[in-house]
Amino acid sequence: MEIINDMINFLKTLSFVDVVFFFAVLALMLLVIVLIYFLRENDIELNNNIFPNDFNKPDIEENKEMASLKEITEALEQAEPSTINLNKYEEEQEEKAIISYDELLKRKNDFAINYSDEDVFDDDLIVKKVDLDNLVNKDIVEKPKIKVSVISYEKEEAFLEALKQLQQKLN
């Protein structure tokens, strides 16, 4: 009974703000306990940085993800490019283009680099020295010959004179 009287006397000495703060802290502690209980009950994994389970245990899921990533990259490397279905606008642009997508794909492997030396370190690292004097392309592509026609000097002077007359009439 004396304990209850002491508690009542203690609560009487507290101001209203102190009582509200005390009960707010108790309510927050209760909410945190309930939250942790529900999280553990529903098997929701918490962040390993906050609640570490075992520091020495390897992450099995990460190894599975890395293995699947390796499989995906190998499959992408072995896959051939699929055909692209073009709409009318894209077909028109492809026909009007200076160089088409198909030409780019054909020319992507036209060029090669010659190497002068090759060193192997630790059976993993291969270092190749590029031969800058003999850079060679696989297929020698001939540059298209462009026919350039020059306007004769008299026609050019007549054209310039016509431009001057036009400029005078506009002013």
Sine and cosine of phi, psi and omega as CSV:
sin_phi,cos_phi,sin_psi,cos_psi,sin_omega,cos_omega
0.00,0.00,-0.56,0.83,-0.01,-1.00
-0.91,0.41,-0.56,0.83,0.00,-1.00
-0.91,0.41,-0.65,0.76,-0.01,-1.00
-0.91,0.41,-0.66,0.75,0.05,-1.00
-0.89,0.46,-0.65,0.76,0.03,-1.00
-0.90,0.44,-0.65,0.76,0.02,-1.00
-0.91,0.41,-0.66,0.75,0.01,-1.00
-0.91,0.42,-0.68,0.74,0.04,-1.00
-0.90,0.44,-0.63,0.78,0.03,-1.00
-0.90,0.44,-0.70,0.71,0.01,-1.00
-0.91,0.41,-0.51,0.86,0.03,-1.00
-0.93,0.36,-0.52,0.86,-0.01,-1.00
-0.97,0.24,-0.34,0.94,-0.01,-1.00
-0.98,0.21,0.56,-0.83,0.08,-1.00
-0.99,0.14,0.14,-0.99,-0.03,-1.00
-0.89,0.46,-0.64,0.77,-0.01,-1.00
-0.91,0.42,-0.65,0.76,0.02,-1.00
-0.89,0.45,-0.65,0.76,0.00,-1.00
-0.91,0.41,-0.70,0.71,0.01,-1.00
-0.89,0.46,-0.69,0.72,0.02,-1.00
-0.89,0.46,-0.67,0.74,0.00,-1.00
-0.87,0.48,-0.73,0.68,-0.01,-1.00
-0.95,0.32,-0.52,0.86,0.06,-1.00
-0.91,0.41,-0.66,0.76,0.04,-1.00
-0.91,0.42,-0.69,0.73,0.03,-1.00
-0.88,0.47,-0.67,0.74,0.00,-1.00
-0.90,0.43,-0.67,0.74,0.03,-1.00
-0.89,0.45,-0.67,0.74,0.03,-1.00
-0.89,0.46,-0.66,0.75,0.02,-1.00
-0.90,0.44,-0.67,0.74,0.03,-1.00
-0.90,0.44,-0.64,0.77,0.02,-1.00
-0.91,0.42,-0.66,0.75,0.01,-1.00
-0.90,0.44,-0.69,0.73,0.02,-1.00
-0.91,0.42,-0.65,0.76,0.02,-1.00
-0.89,0.46,-0.72,0.70,0.03,-1.00
-0.89,0.46,-0.65,0.76,0.02,-1.00
-0.87,0.49,-0.74,0.68,-0.02,-1.00
-0.92,0.40,-0.61,0.79,0.03,-1.00
-0.90,0.43,-0.68,0.73,0.02,-1.00
-0.94,0.33,-0.58,0.81,-0.01,-1.00
-0.92,0.39,-0.61,0.79,-0.04,-1.00
-1.00,-0.03,0.17,0.99,0.02,-1.00
0.82,0.57,0.62,0.78,0.09,-1.00
-1.00,0.08,0.83,-0.56,-0.02,-1.00
-0.97,0.26,0.73,-0.68,0.05,-1.00
-1.00,-0.03,0.31,-0.95,0.00,-1.00
-0.87,0.50,0.75,-0.66,-0.05,-1.00
-0.90,0.44,-0.40,0.92,0.02,-1.00
-0.95,0.30,-0.50,0.87,-0.03,-1.00
-1.00,0.07,-0.74,0.67,-0.01,-1.00
-0.83,-0.56,0.99,0.17,-0.04,-1.00
-0.94,0.34,0.71,-0.70,0.02,-1.00
-1.00,0.05,-0.82,0.57,-0.03,-1.00
-0.46,-0.89,0.87,-0.49,-0.08,-1.00
-0.96,0.28,-0.47,0.88,-0.08,-1.00
-1.00,0.02,-0.17,0.99,-0.05,-1.00
-0.98,0.20,0.83,-0.56,0.02,-1.00
-0.94,0.35,0.52,-0.86,-0.01,-1.00
-0.99,0.15,0.96,-0.28,-0.07,-1.00
-0.93,0.37,-0.62,0.78,-0.01,-1.00
-0.90,0.44,-0.60,0.80,0.02,-1.00
-0.91,0.42,-0.64,0.77,0.04,-1.00
-0.91,0.43,-0.61,0.79,0.05,-1.00
-0.91,0.42,-0.65,0.76,0.02,-1.00
-0.90,0.43,-0.65,0.76,0.01,-1.00
-0.91,0.42,-0.64,0.77,0.02,-1.00
-0.90,0.43,-0.66,0.75,0.01,-1.00
-0.93,0.36,-0.56,0.83,0.06,-1.00
-0.90,0.43,-0.63,0.77,0.04,-1.00
-0.90,0.44,-0.67,0.74,0.03,-1.00
-0.89,0.46,-0.65,0.76,-0.01,-1.00
-0.91,0.41,-0.70,0.71,-0.01,-1.00
-0.91,0.42,-0.62,0.78,0.05,-1.00
-0.90,0.43,-0.66,0.75,0.01,-1.00
-0.91,0.42,-0.63,0.77,0.02,-1.00
-0.92,0.38,-0.59,0.81,0.02,-1.00
-0.93,0.38,-0.57,0.82,-0.04,-1.00
-1.00,0.10,-0.34,0.94,-0.05,-1.00
-0.96,0.29,0.58,-0.82,0.07,-1.00
-1.00,-0.04,0.50,-0.87,-0.01,-1.00
-0.89,0.46,0.68,-0.74,-0.02,-1.00
-1.00,0.10,0.33,-0.94,0.02,-1.00
-0.96,0.27,0.51,-0.86,-0.03,-1.00
-0.96,-0.29,0.79,-0.61,0.06,-1.00
-1.00,0.07,0.91,-0.42,-0.04,-1.00
-0.99,-0.12,0.59,-0.81,0.12,-0.99
-1.00,0.08,0.00,-1.00,-0.09,-1.00
-0.87,0.49,-0.69,0.72,-0.02,-1.00
-0.89,0.46,-0.70,0.72,-0.01,-1.00
-0.91,0.42,-0.61,0.79,0.05,-1.00
-0.90,0.44,-0.66,0.75,0.01,-1.00
-0.89,0.45,-0.69,0.72,0.01,-1.00
-0.92,0.40,-0.58,0.81,0.02,-1.00
-0.91,0.41,-0.63,0.78,0.01,-1.00
-0.94,0.34,-0.57,0.82,-0.03,-1.00
-0.99,0.11,-0.21,0.98,-0.10,-0.99
-0.91,0.41,0.50,-0.86,0.04,-1.00
-0.91,0.40,-0.71,0.71,0.09,-1.00
-0.75,-0.67,0.76,-0.65,-0.08,-1.00
-1.00,0.06,0.21,-0.98,0.02,-1.00
-0.89,0.46,-0.64,0.77,0.02,-1.00
-0.89,0.46,-0.66,0.75,0.03,-1.00
-0.90,0.44,-0.62,0.78,0.05,-1.00
-0.89,0.46,-0.67,0.74,0.02,-1.00
-0.91,0.43,-0.61,0.80,0.01,-1.00
-0.93,0.38,-0.58,0.82,-0.09,-1.00
-1.00,0.00,-0.05,1.00,-0.11,-0.99
-0.90,0.43,-0.50,0.87,-0.01,-1.00
-0.96,-0.28,0.32,0.95,-0.03,-1.00
-0.95,0.30,-0.45,0.89,-0.13,-0.99
-0.94,-0.33,0.58,-0.82,0.03,-1.00
-0.69,-0.72,0.28,-0.96,0.01,-1.00
-0.89,-0.45,0.71,-0.71,0.09,-1.00
-1.00,0.05,0.64,-0.77,0.04,-1.00
-0.92,-0.39,0.67,-0.74,-0.02,-1.00
-1.00,-0.03,-0.62,0.78,0.00,-1.00
-0.73,-0.69,0.42,-0.91,0.04,-1.00
-0.64,-0.77,0.84,-0.55,0.01,-1.00
-0.89,-0.46,0.61,-0.79,0.02,-1.00
-0.90,-0.44,0.80,-0.59,0.01,-1.00
-0.89,-0.46,0.78,-0.63,0.09,-1.00
0.81,0.58,0.50,0.86,0.04,-1.00
0.85,0.53,0.13,0.99,0.00,-1.00
-0.86,-0.52,-0.67,0.74,-0.14,-0.99
-0.99,-0.12,0.84,-0.54,0.04,-1.00
-0.92,-0.40,0.84,-0.54,0.00,-1.00
-0.92,-0.39,0.82,-0.58,-0.02,-1.00
-0.90,-0.43,0.66,-0.75,0.03,-1.00
-0.99,-0.14,0.82,-0.58,-0.05,-1.00
-0.98,0.20,0.74,-0.68,0.04,-1.00
-1.00,0.07,0.99,-0.14,-0.09,-1.00
-0.95,0.30,-0.34,0.94,-0.01,-1.00
-0.98,0.21,-0.48,0.88,-0.08,-1.00
-0.81,-0.58,0.87,0.49,0.12,-0.99
-0.96,0.27,0.84,-0.54,-0.13,-0.99
-0.83,-0.56,0.57,-0.82,0.15,-0.99
-0.97,-0.26,0.50,-0.87,-0.07,-1.00
-0.90,0.44,-0.83,0.56,-0.01,-1.00
-0.95,-0.32,0.85,-0.53,0.01,-1.00
-0.97,0.26,0.90,-0.44,-0.03,-1.00
-0.99,-0.12,0.85,-0.53,0.02,-1.00
-0.98,0.20,0.70,-0.71,0.03,-1.00
-0.97,0.26,0.68,-0.73,0.01,-1.00
-0.91,0.41,0.65,-0.76,0.00,-1.00
-0.99,0.10,0.81,-0.58,-0.04,-1.00
-0.98,-0.18,0.80,-0.60,0.03,-1.00
-1.00,0.04,0.87,-0.49,-0.02,-1.00
-0.95,-0.32,0.84,-0.54,0.05,-1.00
-0.94,-0.33,0.74,-0.67,-0.05,-1.00
-0.96,-0.27,0.68,-0.74,0.04,-1.00
-0.94,0.33,0.65,-0.76,0.01,-1.00
-0.90,0.44,0.38,-0.93,-0.06,-1.00
-0.88,0.48,-0.62,0.78,-0.02,-1.00
-0.93,0.37,-0.66,0.75,0.02,-1.00
-0.92,0.40,-0.60,0.80,0.01,-1.00
-0.91,0.41,-0.67,0.74,0.03,-1.00
-0.90,0.43,-0.63,0.78,0.01,-1.00
-0.91,0.41,-0.64,0.77,0.02,-1.00
-0.90,0.43,-0.71,0.70,0.02,-1.00
-0.90,0.45,-0.62,0.79,0.03,-1.00
-0.91,0.42,-0.65,0.76,0.03,-1.00
-0.90,0.44,-0.62,0.78,0.04,-1.00
-0.91,0.42,-0.65,0.76,0.01,-1.00
-0.90,0.44,-0.67,0.75,0.01,-1.00
-0.90,0.43,-0.66,0.75,0.01,-1.00
-0.89,0.46,-0.68,0.73,0.01,-1.00
-0.90,0.45,-0.63,0.78,0.02,-1.00
-0.92,0.40,-0.64,0.77,0.00,-1.00
-0.92,0.39,-0.56,0.83,0.00,-1.00
-0.95,0.30,-0.48,0.88,0.01,-1.00
-0.99,0.16,0.00,0.00,0.00,0.00
